[in-house]
Each structure stands twice: as C-alpha cells, then as structure tokens.
Amino acid sequence: MRRANNLILLIADPNNLRLASWKAAKGKRYASSVLAFQENLDENLLTLRTQILGACVEVGNYRYFKVYEPKERQICASAFREQVLHHALMNVCHPYFDRAQIFGSYASRKGKGTYAALERAKSFTKKHEWFLKLDVRKFFESLHHDVMKRQLARLFKEENLLLIFAQIIDSYEAHTDRGVPIGNLTSQYFANHYLAELDHFIKEKLGIKAYVRYMDDMVLWHKDKAVLKAALKSIQAFLESRLCCTLKPPVLNRCKHGLPFLGYHIFPHYLHLLQKSKVRFIRKLTCIEENYQSGAWSEEICARHALPLIAFTKHADAKAFRKNVLLRLQGQPS
C-alpha cells in the first residue's frame, strides 16, 4: 500500500481547524473549557495551526475519572484544545486508516458500527456450526508504543505528521511504553488500526472467510472445529510475536449454544440480551426515572438518555422483557 504524504497543510488549514473545533464541541457547547476556547477562537486556532506546522503540539493534559458501564474503566479526557487537534488530524487521516481495514472490521468506521457488526455475526451464526470468540487482555492498556509507531510509519510518509502522532502516543503510559488513553479520538483509531495486521493475517494467511471484529472483540466461524483450534494457535503466536499482546481465555463452541457478542446472545434463529445487558438496562432506566421524578432532568433530557437504551433492546427478541421493565417503573403490575 502506498504511504500517504503531504497531509500537514490540509490538517493545519484554517477551515479544517474550524470544523475540528465544531466537532470537538458537539454535545458540550456550554462546558467552561469549550466556552473559554471559543472566546478567543481565532487566536487559539492560529496557535494550534502554528504547532501543527512545526510538529510540536501540546498534549498530555488529561483529566482522569472512572466509569462503571459496561465495566469499571479509567477514562482520560484530554484538554479541549487537544480534542480539537485530534479531530483536525482525523478529519484528514480517516480515509487512510479506513483503507487499511478489511470489510469485517466494524469499529470507528463510517457506515459500520455495533449494529452492522451484529447483523454480520447473525448471518455467520446461521451458516456455520462452530465459532471461536477472542478478545485481547487489557487491550487499550497493552498496546505497545513502538508497534503503533511502526504501523503508522507504514501508513503515512510525512515526517512531521509521524512526529505529531508520536507525541500523542508518548503523552500517556498505562505501563512502560504501553497503553493509549480510553476516551481519546486518536486512541480509537490507533487501537482499531493496531489489529488490522491481525485481520489480514486471519483472512489472507489462515483463509478464514467468516470473520468479524469490533475493536478487540473477534469472532471466527467454521464448519470444522479443528480448523478453528489450529487458527487459535496461529493467532496467539501472531499476537504475541508481532503485536506484543495476549488473549483472554478463548470461547470455542457450537453456534447452536449461542454466541455472546456486543451485549447480545446470538443463536442461529433468534437473538437474546445477555444477562449483564438486562441488568444494565434496568439500572440505567431506573436512574432516568429517578432523575425525572426528582425534577433533576427534564422530559427532553430523559428521552435523550432513554431512547438509545430502548433501541438497544429492540435489536433482540426482548419485547416482553422491555415491556415488563417499563411497566414496573410506571408502578403498574407487569
């Protein structure tokens, strides 16, 4: 693949920086950091443009907090000016990251996403007898900085762009020379690209035709259990030697017993919610109802939080479950 070049001027273009500022502010336009940046917008964008052209950017000013859904994780929120930088980079670099992906990669890509990955997984589960489900142990924490830089140098040619990427990568460590901060836009791209090598290995070297990946959640399907067992050994060796990562314990099972994937339990002819997804749905909907009853949230805010939760359940055979939960919250017998 030919390496991309001459992108810095496009990234530093004033129109791109304004677009990046608008994207970074989306959903938080009245936050103090956003208002402070926009108060001197022209001056701040000029400073950022100068930094980009000089390949010397200010990064690493993180604010740390924890989230507990779907599991406990530490989130690193960049300063707003860094978020503008990240959007400016990916506005221009997105197509080059995307063209390195296989069709079956569904995270951080336009026209893909969770539900597209789910539909693809459903179709493969209907057609095959066995599945092998894999995911990487402490994925975001384990990404090796040198491996990421090597991968980016194979994708991009421009030295100043690679220097900026290196500064972003080196601004954070979960362990020595490892890790990207969960919450950064650039982290999503770096992490998704990190496993693109493995995708091509699975498809082109191992010859696995039925394969889906959503970030580090990977599923392979085949009619022959032995083929998947052999593939597992090859994938483990590739991950450890080339990408410096290890797998969590794999799941190898018949499709008729159900595949746990992206919060759902996929069977050949129907789809259930995983138990943890049901618990999460009840907990979050209860929280929304409590905020509404206390007057902390308006009806509009509650609807904005509730609609994605309800949409998630509608992709599964969960009508009765959803109805019972909603009736209980309304104080009616289910």
C-alpha positions in Angstrom: 0.0 0.0 0.0 1.4 3.4 -1.0 2.0 5.6 2.0 0.0 8.9 2.4 2.0 12.1 2.1 1.6 15.9 2.1 -1.2 16.0 4.6 0.1 18.5 7.2 -1.1 21.5 5.2 -4.5 20.0 4.9 -4.7 19.3 8.7 -3.5 22.8 9.5 -5.9 24.5 7.1 -8.0 27.1 8.9 -11.2 25.7 7.6 -10.3 22.2 8.8 -9.4 23.6 12.2 -12.7 25.4 12.5 -14.5 22.2 11.5 -12.5 20.3 14.2 -13.4 22.9 16.8 -17.1 22.5 15.9 -16.9 18.7 16.1 -15.0 18.7 19.4 -17.6 21.0 21.0 -20.6 18.8 19.9 -22.7 17.9 22.9 -20.8 20.1 25.3 -21.0 23.6 23.9 -21.7 25.2 27.2 -18.8 23.5 29.1 -16.4 26.0 30.6 -13.4 24.7 28.7 -15.3 25.0 25.4 -16.5 28.5 26.1 -13.0 29.6 27.2 -11.5 28.2 23.9 -14.2 29.8 21.7 -13.9 33.2 23.5 -10.5 33.6 21.7 -11.2 31.2 18.9 -9.2 32.8 16.1 -6.1 33.2 18.4 -6.4 29.6 19.7 -6.8 28.1 16.2 -3.8 30.2 15.0 -1.7 28.8 17.8 -2.8 25.3 17.0 -2.0 25.8 13.3 1.5 27.0 14.2 2.1 24.0 16.4 0.9 21.6 13.7 3.1 23.1 11.0 6.0 23.0 13.4 5.2 19.4 14.5 5.4 20.4 18.2 2.0 20.1 19.8 0.9 20.5 23.4 -0.5 17.1 24.6 -0.9 15.1 27.7 -3.1 17.4 29.8 -5.5 14.6 30.9 -8.4 14.7 33.4 -9.0 11.2 34.8 -12.3 9.7 36.0 -13.9 6.3 36.2 -17.0 4.9 34.5 -18.7 1.7 35.6 -20.7 0.7 32.4 -20.3 -1.8 30.9 -17.4 -2.4 33.3 -15.2 -0.3 35.5 -12.7 1.6 33.4 -10.5 4.7 33.8 -11.3 7.4 31.2 -8.7 10.0 30.3 -10.3 13.2 29.0 -8.0 15.4 27.0 -8.0 19.2 27.3 -10.4 20.7 24.8 -7.6 22.2 22.6 -6.2 18.6 22.3 -9.6 17.3 21.3 -9.6 19.9 18.5 -6.2 18.7 17.4 -7.4 15.1 17.4 -10.4 16.0 15.2 -8.3 18.0 12.9 -6.0 15.1 12.4 -8.7 12.5 11.8 -10.8 14.8 9.5 -7.9 14.4 7.1 -6.4 11.0 8.1 -9.6 9.0 8.4 -9.6 7.7 4.8 -6.1 6.3 5.1 -6.9 4.5 8.4 -10.1 3.2 6.8 -8.5 1.8 3.6 -6.2 -0.4 5.8 -9.2 -2.2 7.3 -10.8 -5.3 6.0 -14.6 -5.4 5.3 -15.2 -7.3 8.5 -13.8 -4.6 10.8 -16.7 -2.6 12.3 -15.4 -0.1 14.9 -14.5 3.6 14.3 -15.7 3.4 10.7 -18.4 5.3 8.8 -21.2 3.1 7.7 -20.2 0.3 10.1 -20.7 0.2 13.9 -22.2 -2.1 16.5 -25.5 -3.0 14.8 -23.8 -3.7 11.4 -21.4 -6.0 13.2 -24.3 -7.7 15.0 -26.1 -8.3 11.7 -23.0 -9.8 10.1 -22.4 -12.0 13.1 -26.1 -13.2 13.0 -25.7 -14.2 9.3 -22.5 -16.2 10.0 -24.0 -17.9 13.1 -26.9 -19.2 10.9 -24.5 -20.6 8.3 -21.8 -22.3 10.4 -21.6 -25.0 13.1 -18.7 -23.7 15.2 -17.5 -20.3 16.4 -14.3 -19.1 18.1 -14.6 -15.9 20.1 -11.5 -14.0 21.1 -10.6 -10.7 22.8 -7.3 -9.2 23.9 -6.4 -9.0 27.6 -6.4 -5.3 28.8 -6.4 -4.2 25.2 -6.0 -0.4 25.5 -3.5 -0.8 28.3 -1.4 -3.3 26.4 -0.9 -1.5 23.1 2.9 -1.2 22.6 4.1 2.3 21.6 6.9 1.1 19.3 4.5 -1.2 17.5 2.0 1.6 17.0 4.7 3.9 15.6 6.0 1.2 13.3 2.4 0.6 12.0 1.8 4.4 11.4 5.1 4.7 9.6 3.9 2.1 7.1 0.7 4.1 6.6 2.0 7.7 6.5 5.2 9.0 4.9 5.3 12.6 6.2 7.8 13.1 9.0 6.0 15.9 10.7 2.8 14.0 10.9 4.5 11.0 12.3 6.2 13.3 14.9 2.8 14.6 16.0 1.4 11.0 16.3 4.4 10.0 18.3 3.9 13.0 20.7 0.3 11.9 21.2 1.3 8.3 21.8 4.1 9.2 24.2 1.9 11.5 26.2 0.3 8.5 28.1 1.5 5.3 29.6 -0.5 2.6 31.4 2.7 0.7 31.8 6.2 1.4 30.5 5.9 2.1 26.7 2.4 0.7 26.6 -1.2 2.0 26.5 -3.4 4.6 25.0 -5.9 6.6 27.0 -9.5 5.4 26.7 -11.6 8.4 25.7 -9.3 10.0 23.1 -10.5 10.1 19.4 -7.0 9.2 18.3 -6.9 6.2 20.7 -9.9 4.7 18.9 -8.1 5.0 15.5 -4.7 3.8 16.8 -6.4 0.8 18.6 -8.5 -0.2 15.7 -5.6 0.0 13.3 -3.4 -2.0 15.7 -5.3 -5.2 14.9 -5.6 -4.5 11.2 -2.4 -6.6 10.7 -4.1 -9.5 12.5 -7.2 -9.1 10.4 -5.3 -9.6 7.2 -3.4 -12.5 8.7 -6.6 -14.3 9.6 -8.3 -13.6 6.3 -5.3 -14.0 3.9 -2.9 -16.4 5.6 -5.3 -18.6 7.6 -8.0 -18.4 4.9 -10.9 -17.8 7.4 -13.8 -16.5 5.3 -16.3 -15.9 8.1 -14.7 -13.3 10.5 -15.9 -10.2 12.3 -14.0 -7.8 14.5 -15.3 -4.9 16.6 -12.3 -3.3 18.2 -10.7 -6.2 20.1 -13.8 -8.4 20.1 -13.1 -11.0 17.4 -15.2 -14.0 16.1 -14.3 -16.7 13.6 -16.8 -19.2 12.3 -16.2 -22.5 10.5 -17.9 -25.9 9.9 -14.8 -27.7 11.3 -13.8 -27.3 14.9 -10.3 -28.5 14.1 -9.7 -25.6 11.7 -10.7 -23.1 14.5 -8.4 -24.8 17.0 -5.5 -24.6 14.6 -6.4 -20.9 13.9 -6.3 -20.1 17.6 -2.7 -21.3 17.9 -1.6 -19.3 14.9 -3.4 -16.2 16.2 -1.9 -16.5 19.7 1.6 -16.7 18.2 1.0 -13.8 15.9 -0.4 -11.6 18.6 2.5 -12.3 21.0 5.3 -12.1 18.5 4.2 -9.3 16.2 1.8 -7.2 18.4 3.1 -7.9 21.9 -0.4 -8.7 23.2 -2.1 -11.8 24.8 -5.6 -13.2 24.5 -8.1 -13.7 27.3 -9.3 -17.3 27.5 -11.0 -18.1 24.2 -14.5 -19.4 23.7 -14.9 -22.3 21.2 -18.4 -23.6 21.0 -21.2 -24.7 18.7 -23.3 -22.0 17.3 -26.5 -23.7 18.5 -25.4 -23.0 22.1 -25.2 -19.2 21.4 -22.5 -16.7 20.8 -22.0 -13.9 23.3 -21.2 -10.8 21.3 -21.6 -7.0 21.8 -24.1 -7.4 24.7 -26.2 -10.0 22.9 -26.5 -13.7 22.9 -26.7 -14.8 19.2 -28.3 -18.0 18.3 -28.9 -19.3 14.7 -32.5 -18.2 14.6 -33.0 -15.7 17.4 -31.3 -13.1 19.5 -31.4 -12.6 23.2 -29.9 -9.9 25.5 -27.1 -11.1 27.7 -28.0 -11.1 31.4 -25.5 -8.3 32.0 -27.2 -6.2 29.3 -30.6 -6.7 31.1 -29.1 -5.6 34.4 -27.6 -2.5 32.7 -30.9 -1.7 31.0 -32.8 -1.9 34.3 -30.2 0.1 36.2 -29.9 2.9 33.7 -33.7 3.2 33.1 -34.3 3.3 36.8 -31.8 6.1 37.1 -33.5 8.1 34.3 -36.9 7.6 36.1 -35.5 8.8 39.4 -33.9 11.9 37.8 -37.3 12.7 36.2 -39.3 12.2 39.3 -36.9 14.4 41.4 -37.0 17.1 38.8 -33.3 16.9 38.1 -33.9 16.1 34.4 -36.5 17.4 32.1 -38.6 15.1 29.9 -36.4 16.0 26.9 -33.2 15.1 28.7 -34.7 11.8 29.9 -35.9 10.9 26.4 -32.4 11.6 25.0 -30.9 9.1 27.5 -33.7 6.5 27.3 -34.1 6.2 23.5 -30.7 4.6 22.8 -31.3 2.1 25.7 -34.6 1.1 24.3 -33.2 0.9 20.7 -30.5 -1.5 22.0 -33.2 -3.9 23.3 -35.2 -3.7 20.1 -32.4 -5.4 18.2 -33.0 -8.5 20.3 -36.1 -10.7 21.0 -36.8 -8.8 24.2 -40.2 -7.2 23.8 -41.7 -8.9 26.8 -38.7 -8.0 29.0 -38.7 -4.4 27.9 -42.5 -4.1 28.5 -42.2 -5.6 32.0 -39.4 -3.2 33.0 -41.3 -0.2 31.7 -44.5 -1.2 33.5 -42.6 -1.7 36.8 -41.1 1.7 36.5 -44.5 3.2 35.9 -45.8 1.5 39.1 -48.0 -0.9 37.2 -48.1 -4.7 37.6 -46.1 -6.5 34.9 
